[in-house]
Amino acid sequence: MKRKVSLVLLACLFIFMLAGCGGGANETGKTAGEEKIVIGTDASFPPFESMSPTGEPEGFDVDLIKAIAESQNINVEVKHTGWDPMMAGLEDGSVDAAIAGITITDDRKKTMEFTAPYFTAKQVILVKKDAPAVSTIADLKGKKIGVQSGTTGQFLVEDKLGKGYSGLKGYEEVAGAIEDMKNGRIDAVVADNAVVKKFTEQLKLDNVNIIEDKAAGQEQYGIAVKKGNKELLDKLNKGLTAVKENGKYDEIYSKYFGK
Ligand code: ARG
């Protein structure tokens, strides 16, 4: 008897859900306001994105995209995919957009769209204090250099020391490279300035130097959008302008970087 009742209840619930989803749907199959955008990220890049103790992506980028979405009345789900799957996801459509400290480059623009820049960054060199002094990436010739694979750190090293430079070691995450440098398996790490700084603080690395290569140019982070999704790109750009104007951007900035 009890079983029958619960079966009937289940059936009702099912019908109710079906009806609920169908009700009020427009041609695109979505009701206004319930549109959900999947934002890919690689949550291994503090303070821009890392995993919270409860397994949610958190950080500057996460707060920023949520503020932007709120200002445009869009629902977002920020999903940790990892770097390569995120980039691939922008092409195959498994993510609608991505925020991950992604540098806007001409090459990437061929396969994805970018919003206006939201952050200025630079590649820096992390070396041990007791290592021979270096001031540029070119000075690292002959040394083992760790980078996150597929990032501008890798591209810069290849640019200065040649594609296929034998001392170049690619890692899935910046943390892996730093770990290897700590253990003496590589000599240097090239990665984004704020992230290198954050990791050195988190890991309390006090016997290291962070060096700025004067010849390395500035980079601009943008939010990447699947190519052709002009509607979403416009909304994100509008939202970015809105949060810059209403003080929300500054609030998030000082939360992660101070005044
Ligand atoms: N800014 C660099 C790039 O675009 C590195 C970004 C890495 N981001 C990350 N979440 N792991 O290539």
Residues whose N, C-alpha, C, O or C-beta is under 5 A from the ligand:
A	BS01	LIG	D42 F45 A100 G101 I102 T103 G150 T151 T152 D192
